[in-house]
Amino acid sequence: MSNTPVIAAVDGSEHSLRALEWARKEAVRHDTGLLVAHVLPDHAQLYAGRRASLHDASEPQEFADPVRDWVRSLLGGDDSTLPEGVTYEALEGSVPEALRVIGSQARMLVMGSRGRGGFASLLLGSNSRAVASTAACPVVVVPHAERGAHPDADAERSAGRVVLGLHAAETPDDVLTFAFTEAAVRGATVQVVSAYAIPPSPTLVMDSPFAVIPPEGLADEGDGVPAEREMLRSQTERLAPLRERFPDVPVEQAAVPGDPAGRLVIASRAAALVVVGRHHPRRTAMSLAIGSVAHAVLHHAHGPVAVVPTLKDDV
């Protein structure tokens, strides 16, 4: 069993239940432990601080934690234990900072798109956005049920795939490796989606299904427009080391016009996972912590989204 756990961040809400279920399956796929983390609410943290400062032995040793009991009941543990391979940890501090610290040694951190305190109309909660923007490990955000996929005939053809948003010249290697690893443990295909800019056209239908192309379909005499052919060539060159490293992972390539975030949202309707890099590698410390594509996909994707940092994020 691996020593790097999958962490599920929970707060007792329905959104965190979906994240916990997803994280538990992911831990099994990777043959690693599952750490369930709960950042205590303010009143519980105040109680712990008061008891420690007053040294009042008559007070209970620990504050009642209904989320811990909820986790035990969901995962099949008895009144005092959790199943083998599962641990629970109550954290203090702000939610983003506490999860950022505990996630520093994790394989990934999984959380719901909204927490218990979020407004029903919010697409993405502030804590989910903050953790995805700052954590040192990949963060998977599992959307709430209202944003679940409604696959149609076209979406069904890509069911179960790991969708990778790729800028051939800029996406860091860590992002590609994460996507291929996730596809390998699932026995799934990696669908690589890149976008290219084109002049506006009144006949362009931006929400039309895009075509996916296997490597053998990239002949020189292909029918694609020059920008599409060049994008596919750049993809193929960038993906070559990953194909060699993961020879059993099938790859589909798609070069699409226009907005990359919109295309990834379309692909998410039936994808097992969408993988994006956290931000543009040339951003400075004064820039936004998360790029526009990752931000848009997190807000609108119909399925789980992994936001993958790079080593440069921690410099």
N, C-alpha and C positions, 0 to 999 in steps of 0.2 A: 504494500500500500504506500502511496506517495505521502511525503511529509508536508506538502503544501495543500491546505484544505480549500474547499469551496466554502465561502461564507455566504449565509443567507441573512440579510438584515430584516428583522421583523418588528412589528409594533402591535400585533393583534388585529390589524385591519384585514379586510377581505383582499386588498391589494397585496399585502405582504404574505398572505396565505398562498396566492398564486406564485409569488416569488419563491417561497419555501418549497413548494412542490417541484418547481422547475430546478431549483438548486439541488434537491435531494437526488433527482434523476441524473443530474450532471455529475455529482460526486460518484455515483455508481459507475457511470461511463468511464470516468478517469481513475477508478479504483483508489479513491482518496477519501479522507474524512470530511464530514460536514460539520461546520461550526455555525451555530445559530446565534446571532448577535442581536441584543436588544439594548438600545440606549434608553436608560431609565428616564421617566418623565421628571419634570422639575421638582414636584413635591416629594418624590422618592429620593432624589439626590439631596434635597434639603434635610430630609429625615436622617439620611446616612451621615451628613455633615454634623448635624446637631448631636446625634448619638456619640459620634467620635469625639466631639469637643467637650461634651459634658461627662463622658465616661460613666454613663448611667447604666449600671449592670441590670437594673430592673426592666429596662426596655428590651424588646425582642432583639435578637442578634442580627436579624436582617429584616428589611421591609418586605411585606407581602408582594410577590411579583406574579400577578395573574397571567402575564404573558408566558412566563416559564411554565406554569401549569397547563396553559393552552398548548404550548409546543409539545409537552410530554403526552398530552391526550391525543394530539394529532399524529404523532410519530409512533405511538404504540408502546411508550414506556409505562412503567407502573408509577406509583405515587412519588417515588423518590429517585428514579433512574431514567435514563434515556437509552434507546437502542444502541448496540455496539457500533462504534464509528461515528457517533453523533455526540457533540458537546454543546453546551449552552453557556453563554457569557453575558452578564449584565454589565453595561458600560455606563460611565459617567462622562459629562461634558456635553458640548453641542453635538448634534447628530452628524454633521459633515466631518467635524474634526475627529470625533471618536471612531467613526468608520474609516476615515483616512488612515488613522494610526493602526487599527487592527488589520486593515487590508494590506499593509505594507509587505507582509510575508505570505499573502494568499495567492492561490492559483487564479481566482476571480472572486468578485463580490457581486451578489445578486440581490436586487431590491425591486420593489414594486414602483410603478410610475407615480403613485400618490400615496401619501400616508394617511393615518387616521384623521389628522386635522385638516386635510385639504378640502377645498371647495369642490363640489361635485362637477363643476364645469371646467376645472383645470385639466389640461391635457398632460401636464408634467408638473410634479410637485417641486418646490424649491430645494428640498433636501436631495432628491434624486438628481436634479440638475447640478447641485453643488458637488456631490460625491463623484458623479461622472466627470466633472471638470477637474478634479484635483487628486483623485486616488492614484496611488502608484501601481495598482494592479488593474487588469481589465474589469470594467463594470458592466454587468448585464442588467438592463432595465426591462422588466416584464410588464407589458401594458395591462390596464384594467380590462374587465370583461367587455365593456362597451366599445372598446377599440379592437376587439377580436376580429379575426379575418372572416370574410364571407366569400370563400373561393368560388370563382366561376370556372368555365371550361379551360380558359387559358391559364389561370392560376394553378389549376390542378396539375398541369404538366410540370410545374416546378415545385410540387409539394415535397417537403423534406429536405430541400437543398439548403446549403449554407451560402448566403448571398454576400459577396465581398464587394464593397465600394472601392474602386481602385483608380487613383491617378497615377499612371504608369511612371511618371517622372518624380513624384513627390511622396507617395504613400510609403511610410517606413516599413522595413522588413518585418518588424514585430507584428504588424497588423496582418500581413500575409501569412506568417507562420501560425498565428492564432486561428485564422480562418481555416487553413488546411488541417490543422490539428483537430479542430472541432468536426470537420467533415470526416476525418479518418476515424474518430471514435464512434461516429454515427453510421459509418458505411455509406456516406452520402456524397453527392456531387457538390463541387464548388461552382457556383455561378458567378462569374466575374463581370461586373457592370462598370463601364466607364462612359463618361459623357464628353461630347465635343461640341464646340460652339459653331453655330451656322447663322447666316443672315436670316432675318425674319421672313416668313413666307405665309401668305394667306391660306395655303393648302396644307400646311403642316398641322397634324393633329397630335398634340403633345401627350394626350393620355392614351394613345393607341398602344397595343401590346408590342413589345420589342422582340426581335428575333435573337435567338441564341445560336452560336456557331461553335461546333467542335473544332479542335486544332486542324484536323485534316480538311476542313472546309475553307481554309485560308489560302487558296491558290492565287497566283499572281493575276489571273484573268477573272477574278471575282467581280460580281456585279455591284458591289457597294460603291458609294461615293468616295472620292479620294480621301476626305477627312476620316470617314469610317474605316477605310482600309488601313490608313496610317495608324489610327488608334488601335486597331486589332493587331497590327504588327508590333506596336509598342507593348501591348499587353503580352503577346507571345514571348517577346524577349525578356520581359520582367518576370514572367511566370516560369521560365525554363528551370531555374534552380529549385523551385518548389515542386515542379513535376518530377524532377530527378529525386528529390528527397522523399516525396510521397507518391510513389509510382502507382499505387492502388486507388488513388483518389481521382475519379473522373472530373474533368474540367469542361465547363461551357463558357464561352466568351460572348459578351454583348457590348457593342459600341453604339451608343444611342445619342441622338441630338438633344441639345437643350439642358434642362435642369437636372443635375445628378441626384439631388435629394428627392425630387418628385419621382424619378425612375426607381430609386431604392424603396420608396414607400409603396409603389405599385408592386414591386417584387416581393415585398414583405407580406403580401396577402396570404401566401401559402408557404413562405420560407420557414424552415426550422429556426433560423437565426440570421440576422443581418449584422455584418461586421463592418465597422467604420473606424478610421483613425480619429484620435481626439482632435487634432488641429493641424494646421499647416506647419510643416517643420521649420519654416523660416520665421515664424512669429517670434516676437521678442517678449520679454517678461512684462512689458507694458500692454501687450495685446490681450484680447479676450482669451480666456482659458480653454474655450471649446470653439471649434470651427463652425461655420454656418451650416455646412452639410450635416455634421453630427447633430447639431442643435435642432435642425428641421426634422431629421429622421427620428430623433428621440421623441419629438412632439407628436408625430403623425403616423409612425409605423404601426402596422396591425399586429405585429408579433414581437418577440424579444429582440432587443438591439444590444450588441456588445460594442462599447466604446473602449478602444485599446490605446493606452498611452505608449510612449517610447521612453528609452533611457534619457533622451534629451529633455523630457518633461521634468525630470528631477534635478536638472543642472541649475 
